[in-house]
Every structure is written in C-alpha cells, then in structure tokens.
Amino acid sequence: MKRRELITLLGTAIVARPSAAGAQPASSMRRIGYLAAGRATDTVSPMQLAALTRGLRALGWIEGQNIQLDIRRSEGDDARFPALAEELVALNPEVIIAVTPPAVVALKHITQSIPIVFTRVTDPVGQGFVSGLARPGRNITGFADFPFSIGTKWLQLLREVAPRIVQVALLYNPVNSVHTGFLRAVEGALKSARMSATELPIQSVNDFQRLAALAGKPGIGVITVPDGFTFAHRAELAQLAARNRLPTIYGVQGFTTAGGLISYAPSLLDPYRRAASYVDRILRGEKPADLPVQYPTKYELSINLKAAKALGLAVPPSLLIQADEVLR
C-alpha cells in the first residue's frame, strides 16, 4: 500500500471517531455491526475500516453522530467467529459488514433477518451465501473478490518473475472451500506448460512448517490463495517463503509490504468504500435480496524488488512497467 494513501486513510479513521462528549445519545443512532478477520494492531485492518467509514461519511453517515459502529475482530483466529457473531447479533444492528467467508458463515448460522454485506468472499453462490449474483434472494449480499479464472493470471505472473519453476504448490486454508475452484482454473494452464501442482493446506500456525518443508526442492513456486487466516499471518508466511527461497505470488495485497515477492489482487480498500453504498441503501429501506453481488473493477500488481534480489530473480522490465506498486 502506498505511503500517501496509508497516511490519508489512517487520518480518516481518526477523524471518523468523534469524541464521546460531542456524540448524540445512542438511542438516536442507527447501529451497524462489523465482523472481520484481521487484528486491531494490524496496519491494514484499520485502513480497511477507515475506507468504510470514509465511504459512509460521504453518504451522510457519521460515526458518533447518526451511526454507531460495533466492531469485532477474530484477531487471526477463525475459531472465534461464532462467539463474535453471537455478540454482534445480540446488539441488534440494522446491518452487519462481514469480512471473509468464515465471518459470513458464523453470521448466517445465527440470523436470517439482519442484513449482511460481505467483502473478501470469492464464491458467494458456491458457498451458499446467495442464491444468485443478480438476485441474492436472502438477507446477504456484497462484494466478491474475483472470479476463479484469476488463478491463470497468478500462474502467468509467477512464471514471468521465476521462469525456472516447473511445479506449483497451492497454499490454501482448507476451511475455506474456494481453493478447489482456483485449482481447477490453473489445471489447464499447468498442463499446457507441462507443470505439476501440489496442494499445501494450512489452517493453523502449526501448519506453517509445511511451507518450510518445500525448501530445497528444485523448480518449485507457490501460489497463495486469498483467505482471512493467511492474510492475518501474512508477515510470518512471507518471511517463511523468503527464508526457504520459495518464489511466491499472493492473491491479496499487503503481502509484498510484509516481505513477499509479488501479488496480484483487487484493490485492498475499494470493496470497503463500495460496501458503504450498500449499507446506505439498506439503512434507507432497500433489501439485500434486491442488491446484486458485485465483482472488483480494479486489480493491482505489486512487486518487491528486494525480495526478488534475495531470491536471485531478475524481474523483467515489461513486468515492472505493468506494476502499480514497486517496492525497492
């Protein structure tokens, strides 16, 4: 994430929280829940929340004045989601923003009436969150991450930056079932390139050594499938890949600033700005069943040249020209 945008958004987060002395009574406010996978101490998690509050402010919803925002985070532990979801539902918010599939699953089991607006969900139909993209049909709608076909793009970019790889390890969280869609998406490309694939399931910190076990195997690269748990632990995973000299591409922004080699993903903040528009429409009386699920309109390529140099890789100039962010 670019430094100027970081400063702007963190400043927004501060401005968007008026002091208690100037706030209106809670009874006059509209209540909004927010359930996310990140940590409060994470640099990115506050930026995402700031993007949401800035979007709400632009639509006339100001925290402490006419809305109350109840925030719960899993702090990188997906097992906490059910209890956190119960806490939020008990507060009876008018709408809840759910970040990542485990957050949606936890809320879906508890409420079928409170509107839910999701972000960072890859396959909302396949995961049973909505009946269809155009007409979600339930109390859930939101902003999907990307189509499975992006897996082919990840493979293409990984081969451009690390042309000697002949095998790909697909790192994913097995709790998040969408990894199968990405694997199918790259199978055709792998076959035509005469490359093989292996699965690397990681759902707890105890599994991280599975990544280290790939060290020393010739010609292997890694594709990290987007997931809330792996994102929350991106620093550990990026550093582990670097120490074990594993060229890795990540499907979420934020990994390169943590030391990762390359990422190609939708804008990390744009879905939160867009989610504000659905919160606004729901608070004004529209039903989530009538709000279509939307896909990203902007993708960003980030390259860490320091990480590439440590791996002995020379990033092609043609790839650097395409990059939205180059870390040196």
N, C-alpha and C positions, 0 to 999 in steps of 0.2 A: 504494500500500500504506500502511495506517495506521501511524503512528509507533509506537504501543504494540506492535503486532504485530511490527514490524521489530525493536524492541529485544528482545522476548521470544525471537524466533527466532534472532537473532544470538547471544544469550546461550546458547541451547540448543546452537548449533553449537560454542561454546567448551567447554561442559560435556561435550558428547558426545565430546570428544577427550582421553582421559586421558593423562597423561604416560607416556613410554616406560618409566620406572623402575617404574611400577606395573602395566604391561601383562603379560599372560600370554605364554608362548612362542607364536610364530606357528603352530607345529605343532598346537596345541590349539584353534585358532580355525577358524571357518567363513569362507570367503573370498567376498566379494561385489564385483562389478565395477560401475562407474558410468560411463557414457559420455554426455556431454551437449554441447550446442551453445554454452553460454554461456562467458563469461570468468570466471576466478577473481577478478578485480578488480571485477567487476560486483556491485552491491548485491543484485540479485535472485537471482543464481545461488547464493550462499551460503545465502540464505533457503530456497530450494527444497531444497538438501541438508540444511539444518537440519530442515525439515519431515519429510524422510525419516528422518533419524537419530532424531528425537524419536518418530516412529511406531514405529521398530524398538525403541527403548529401552522404550516402553510394553509391548511384547510380549516383553521379556526379552533382547533382543539389543543388547549394548552394545559399541561400538567400543573396541578395545584390551583387552577382557576376553574376549568369546567370538566376536567377529567382527572381520575385517579388511576395511576398505573401500578398494578400489583405484580411484582417481578419475582419469579422463581427460576433458579438455575440448577442443573444437575451437578455442576462442578466436575464434569468429566466422568461421572458415574451414572450410566444409564439405568441402573437398578433403583435409583432414587425417583425416577419419573412417576411411578404410580402414586407414591405418597405426596409428591409435589402437586400432581394433578388434582388429587383429592382436596388439598389445601386451597387451591385456586377456585375449584368449583364451589366449595363451601362459602367462598366470599361472594358468590352470585354475581359475577361480572356480566356485562351485556355482550361482550365478545372477548375471545381469547386468541392471541397470536401464539402459534405453536411452531417452534423451530426444530426441524429434523423429524424423521418418521417416528422414533420412539416417543417423542412428545405427543404426536398426534394419536398414536396407539393408546397411550395412557389416558388421554382425554376422551377418546372415542369409547372406551370401556365404561366411563363414568357418566357421560352426559350425551344425550341425543337431542338436546334442546338448545343449549348455549351455542351460538355461532362460533366457529373456529376458522381462523385464517392462517394457513400454513405457509412457511417458506422452507427452502432447502429440502424439498421432497422430490425424489426423482420420478417415481412411477405411481402417482396417486390412484389411478384406476386399478392397476395390478395389485396394489397393496390394500385395495378395498376401501379407500378413504372416500372416493366419489364414484358415482355411477357412470359418469362420462365427463369429458373435458368441457364440452359446450354447456351442458346442463348437469351440474354436480348432483342435484337431486336430494341432498341431505342438508345437514347443518354445517357441512365442511366445504371449504373452497380455498383457493390460494394461488401460490406462485411456485410452479415446478422448477426444478434445477435445470434439466436439459434432457434431450432425447438420448436413448441408448447409443445412437449412431455416433455420438461424440467419442466413443471408445476407439473407433478407427482413427480419428484425428490424434488422440493421445499416442497411439502406436506410431503414426507417421512422424510426429514431432520427436518422440523418443529416439527413433531410428536416425533422424536428421542430426541430433546432437550426439548420439552414441551409435555410429554406424556399424560397429563391430558386434553388437548384440545379436544372438541367434535364438535366445529363449527369453520369454517374458513371464515374470511372476506377478500374478494379480492379487494385490493385497486388499483385503476387504473385511468388513465386520459381518460375520455370518448371521448376526441378529437382524441385520438389515438385508432383506431378501433380494434387493435390486441388483446385487452383484452378478446374478445369473444373466440378466439382460445385457450387461456390459460384456460379459464373457462371450455370449453369442454374437454380439456386434463385432468383436475383433477376430472371431474364428476364421471368417473368410479371408480377411487380410493376412492373418498369420499363415494360413495355408498357401496363399499365393506367394508369400515371401519365404516359404519353406522354413518357418519358425515354429517352435513348440511353445506351449503355455503350461504353467503350473499354478495351482491355487494356493494362496497364503492367507488362511483365515486368522484374524486377530480380533479378539473381543475383550481382552483384559491386558493389563500391563505385564502379566506373567507370560503372555504370548509373544512379547516383543522379540525374544531371542530367536524366534522362528525366522525373523528377518536377518539376524546376525548369522544364522546357520547357512545362509546363501553365500557368505563371503568365501572367496577363493574359487568359486565355480566360474569357469570361463564363459564369456559371452552372455551373461545374464543381466537383464534390466528389469525394472519394477514399475508397474502401473498401480498407483494408489487410488482406489475407488472412493469417492466422496462419502463421508459419514461423520456424524457428530462426535463419536468417540475418538476416531483417529484425528479429527481436527483439533479436539481439545488437547490431544497429546502430540501435536504436530512437531513441537521442538524436539521431543525425545526421538520420534520416528525419523525426522530429517537428519538429526545428528547420528543416529544409528546407521542410516544408509550411507552417510558420508564416511564414518569410521570404517565401514566394511566395504567401501569403494563400490557401491551399487548405484549405477545411473538410474535415477528415479524421476518419473513425471507424476505430478499430483493434480487431481481433478478439482481442487479448491484453492482459491487464492489464500495467501498467508503462509504457505509452506516455504516459499523462497526466502522470505524475510527471516524465517526461522533457520535458514541454512540449507534448504532444499535446492535441487538443481534447476528444475523447470516446472511451471504449472500452466495449465490452460483451462480456463473456467469462466463461467459467467461472472459478471461484476459481483463482488462480495457484498456491496451495500445497496445496489439498485433494487433488489427484491424487497428490502425493508421500506424503502421510500414508496414503492408501489403498493405494498401491503397497507400503508396508511390510507390509500384511497379506498380500499375495501372496508376498512374499519369505519371510515367516514360514511360510506354508503349504508353500512349496516346500522350504525347509530342513527341514521336519518330514516330508517324504516325498511330498507331493502333486505331481502332474504338471501343467505349464502347459496341456497339451491339455485338461484337465478343469476349468480355471478360466475362467469366461466373461468375455469382454471387457465392461467396464462403461463407461457414459457418465456425464457430470457430473450431480450432483444440485443444484448451486448455481451460479448465474450472478450476476455483479456488474456494476453500471453505475457508471462513474467519469466525472466531468465536471470540466474545468479551466476555471474562470470567467475566469482571467487570459488564457488563450489565446482564449477566446470574445470577450472585450473587445477584444483586439488585432485580431481579425478583424471587429470591428464587429457581432457577433452578440449578440442578447439571448436567453438560454436561458429557455424558458417555465417558469414556476413548477411546472407539472404535471410537467415532466421532472425538476426539482430534487427534488421530493418522492419520485420513484422512485429517485433515485440512492443508491447505497450509500456513495459517496465523492464529496465536492465539494471541489476544490482552489481556494483563493481567492488 
